[in-house]
Amino acid sequence: MLSGMTRPVRKLSISVPPDVAERLEQEPNASAYLVHAARALMRREALDAELAHQGITVTEAGVARARAVRAAVDVAWPAERYQAVRERVRHTVDEDPAGRVTAA
């Protein structure tokens, strides 16, 4: 094991397709890029597992509907409205000591 800046790390040798290799070669820190991508996927998998545990099934059709609704909102809302909502949320949400987000 190698020591990283914050915690131990392991060095791996991986094989990737050419398009992925080309993308990684553009990154100043390919390891950090891959860690970020892997953790994002891990969070998604954990969310999917929790939803399944709660009896909620995520389907491709449901994801497509949600994306369509989001796209419609993106078109309908001007940037100023997004900014106003962001500011309102920042001012009305606090984080408690346990790390949970609660309304102020």
Summary of the structure (lengths in Angstrom):
residues: 104
radius of gyration: 19.7
end to end distance: 44.3
largest distance: 51.2
contacts: 168
relative contact order: 0.04
helix: 61%
strand: 10%
